[in-house]
Amino acid sequence: MYAGVGFTGVNWSVAGKVIRASDVWSTARLSVLQRLSPSTAMACAYNFDIAQSVANVTVGFMQGLRLRLPTLFSSRRADARTPLPTDSLVPLVWACKAESSGVCSTALRGTFSDSLRWSVIVHKNMLVEKSAFQFGVSLSMENDS
């Protein structure tokens, strides 16, 4: 169970959340997001574990990318050519974050046909010398009704 509150402006967001687990309020979190441009944002989060008295700070950023797919759709007749579709742009988001615990992560996220969302994630603990890179893939489906 959690209780939270958030406020959003034109180019910023602030949110706070308190989490209750096992009949104890165990974690408090404060997050701030600043949009620097329509496709770029930075975020900072302060997470405090009340039970263990441990604080964790996370700093991250994300950058939107637009790739144009190669379009080789042209008819054989010159007079019947169709214009190139404007939806041939592929929206991608590249995000990175670093935590004070040493965990650094990066993700590349995208969509297929506005309903299937995918991401490829890589993270590693930079404070542990023999820490291995960990990879993950995420798929989710969304439907607007």
C-alpha positions in Angstrom: 0.0 0.0 0.0 1.2 3.5 -0.7 0.1 7.1 -0.4 1.4 9.7 -2.8 0.9 13.2 -4.2 2.3 14.8 -7.3 2.2 18.1 -9.1 2.9 18.7 -12.8 3.7 22.0 -14.6 4.4 22.7 -18.2 8.0 21.4 -18.1 8.4 19.9 -14.7 6.9 17.4 -12.3 7.3 16.8 -8.5 6.0 13.7 -6.7 6.2 12.2 -3.3 5.3 8.7 -2.1 5.3 6.8 1.2 5.1 3.0 1.0 3.7 0.7 3.7 4.8 -2.9 3.8 4.2 -5.5 6.6 2.1 -3.0 8.7 5.0 -0.5 8.8 5.6 2.7 6.7 8.9 1.5 5.2 10.0 3.8 2.4 9.6 7.5 1.5 10.4 8.8 -2.0 10.7 12.3 -3.5 11.1 12.7 -7.3 11.7 15.7 -9.5 11.5 15.7 -13.3 12.6 18.7 -15.5 11.8 18.7 -19.2 14.7 20.5 -21.0 13.2 20.3 -24.5 10.3 18.4 -26.1 12.5 15.3 -26.4 14.9 15.6 -23.5 14.4 15.4 -19.7 16.4 15.0 -16.5 15.1 13.4 -13.3 16.3 13.1 -9.7 14.9 10.9 -7.0 15.6 10.6 -3.3 14.6 7.3 -1.7 14.8 6.8 2.1 14.3 3.4 3.6 12.8 4.2 7.0 13.3 0.7 8.4 17.0 0.5 7.7 17.8 4.3 7.8 19.4 4.1 4.4 19.1 6.8 1.7 19.5 6.3 -2.0 19.8 9.0 -4.6 19.1 8.4 -8.3 19.9 10.8 -11.2 18.9 10.1 -14.8 18.1 11.5 -18.1 16.2 10.5 -21.2 16.5 11.5 -24.9 14.0 11.0 -27.6 15.2 9.8 -30.9 13.4 9.7 -34.2 14.7 7.4 -36.9 13.3 7.3 -40.4 12.8 3.9 -41.8 14.0 3.3 -45.4 11.0 3.5 -47.7 11.3 1.8 -51.0 7.6 2.0 -51.8 7.2 3.4 -55.3 5.0 2.0 -58.1 6.4 1.0 -61.5 4.4 3.7 -63.2 5.6 7.3 -62.9 2.1 8.8 -62.9 0.9 6.5 -60.1 3.5 7.2 -57.5 2.2 7.6 -54.0 3.8 10.1 -51.6 6.0 8.7 -48.8 4.0 8.2 -45.6 4.7 10.6 -42.9 4.4 7.9 -40.3 7.6 6.2 -41.4 9.4 7.8 -38.3 10.2 5.4 -35.5 10.1 7.0 -32.1 12.7 5.7 -29.7 13.7 6.8 -26.2 17.1 6.3 -24.7 17.3 6.6 -20.9 20.2 6.3 -18.5 20.3 6.4 -14.7 22.9 6.1 -11.9 22.1 5.3 -8.3 24.2 6.1 -5.3 24.3 2.4 -4.6 26.5 2.0 -7.7 23.9 0.6 -10.0 24.0 2.2 -13.5 21.3 1.3 -16.1 20.6 2.2 -19.6 17.5 1.4 -21.7 16.3 1.7 -25.2 12.5 1.8 -25.6 10.2 2.0 -28.5 6.8 1.1 -29.8 5.2 -1.1 -32.6 1.9 0.1 -34.1 1.1 2.4 -31.1 0.1 -0.6 -28.9 3.1 -2.9 -28.3 5.9 -1.3 -26.2 9.4 -2.9 -26.0 12.6 -2.1 -24.2 16.1 -3.5 -24.0 17.8 -2.9 -20.6 21.4 -3.2 -19.5 22.6 -2.5 -15.9 25.7 -3.1 -13.8 26.8 -2.3 -10.3 29.9 -0.1 -10.8 31.0 -0.4 -7.1 31.4 -4.2 -7.2 34.5 -5.0 -9.1 33.4 -8.4 -10.4 29.9 -7.4 -11.2 28.6 -8.7 -14.5 26.5 -6.8 -17.0 22.9 -7.9 -16.8 20.6 -7.7 -19.8 16.8 -7.7 -20.0 14.0 -7.4 -22.5 10.5 -6.0 -21.7 7.4 -6.3 -23.8 4.0 -4.8 -22.9 0.8 -4.2 -24.7 -1.5 -1.1 -24.3 -4.9 -0.4 -25.7 -6.7 2.9 -25.7 -10.4 2.4 -25.1 
